[in-house]
Amino acid sequence: MRGAIAVSARLQDIEFVAGEGNLTLYQFNTGTAKHYFCKTCGIYTHHKRRSDPDQFGINVACIEGISPFDFPEVVVTDGILHPSDSDGRSRIAGMLRYSPTE
């Protein structure tokens, strides 16, 4: 598991305004998806999806003004059963819930 909350966006809807030259590419297994990481700190920033090559999955922690804690619930998949290999299904491993303490 990557440990990041990823949101989806269409490729044509994303514009990189700074730092694109400091990204490095990593491709797993089939080489279809393209995963990008910061060369300086190693954070996963985004990837071109294997399940939908017209979309990016974007780490919300890398979007200015958005925090992973903005999401009260996040579905967690097991990271093993990929939708492209299983008729569009993936296994849900659990649910993360966040409630601020005050």
C-alpha positions in Angstrom: 0.0 0.0 0.0 1.1 3.5 -0.8 -0.4 5.2 2.2 -1.7 8.2 0.3 -5.2 9.4 -0.4 -5.4 9.7 -4.2 -8.1 11.6 -6.0 -8.8 11.2 -9.8 -8.6 13.9 -12.5 -8.6 13.7 -16.2 -5.2 14.2 -17.9 -6.3 17.3 -19.8 -7.6 18.9 -16.6 -4.2 19.0 -14.8 -1.6 21.6 -15.2 1.8 21.4 -13.5 2.8 24.9 -12.6 6.1 24.2 -10.9 8.5 21.3 -10.0 7.8 19.0 -12.9 11.5 18.7 -13.6 12.1 17.4 -10.1 9.9 14.4 -10.5 11.2 10.9 -11.2 9.2 8.1 -12.9 8.8 4.6 -11.6 6.9 1.8 -13.4 5.7 -1.4 -11.6 5.1 -4.8 -13.1 3.2 -4.3 -16.3 4.7 -0.8 -17.0 1.3 0.6 -17.9 0.8 3.0 -15.0 3.4 5.7 -14.6 4.1 6.6 -11.0 5.8 9.9 -10.2 7.8 10.8 -7.1 9.7 13.9 -5.9 13.5 13.4 -6.4 14.2 15.5 -3.3 12.0 14.0 -0.6 10.6 10.9 -2.3 6.9 11.6 -1.8 4.5 10.0 -4.2 2.9 12.9 -6.1 0.7 11.3 -8.8 0.4 8.5 -11.3 -1.2 7.9 -14.7 -3.8 5.2 -13.9 -3.6 1.7 -15.4 -7.3 1.2 -14.8 -8.1 4.3 -16.7 -5.2 5.7 -18.8 -7.1 9.0 -19.4 -6.8 9.8 -15.6 -4.2 10.8 -13.1 -4.4 9.6 -9.5 -3.1 12.6 -7.4 -1.9 12.5 -3.9 -4.1 15.0 -2.1 -1.2 15.9 0.3 0.5 17.5 -2.8 -2.3 19.8 -3.7 -2.1 23.2 -2.1 -5.1 24.0 0.1 -6.1 20.3 0.6 -5.2 18.0 3.5 -5.7 14.3 3.9 -7.6 15.2 7.1 -10.2 17.0 5.0 -11.8 13.6 4.3 -13.9 12.2 7.1 -13.8 8.7 5.6 -11.5 7.1 3.1 -12.1 3.6 1.6 -8.9 1.6 1.7 -8.3 -1.1 -0.9 -5.9 -4.0 -0.3 -3.6 -3.0 -3.1 -3.4 -6.6 -4.4 -6.5 -7.1 -6.5 -6.2 -4.5 -9.2 -9.4 -3.5 -11.1 -7.7 -4.1 -14.5 -7.0 -7.7 -13.5 -10.3 -8.6 -11.9 -13.2 -7.5 -14.1 -13.2 -4.0 -12.5 -13.3 -5.3 -8.9 -10.9 -4.4 -6.1 -11.0 -5.6 -2.5 -11.8 -3.3 0.2 -9.5 -3.7 3.2 -11.2 -1.3 5.5 -12.2 2.3 6.1 -10.2 5.1 7.6 -12.2 7.6 9.6 -11.0 10.9 10.9 -12.7 13.0 13.5 -10.9 16.0 14.9 -10.5 16.3 18.7 -11.3 19.6 20.1 
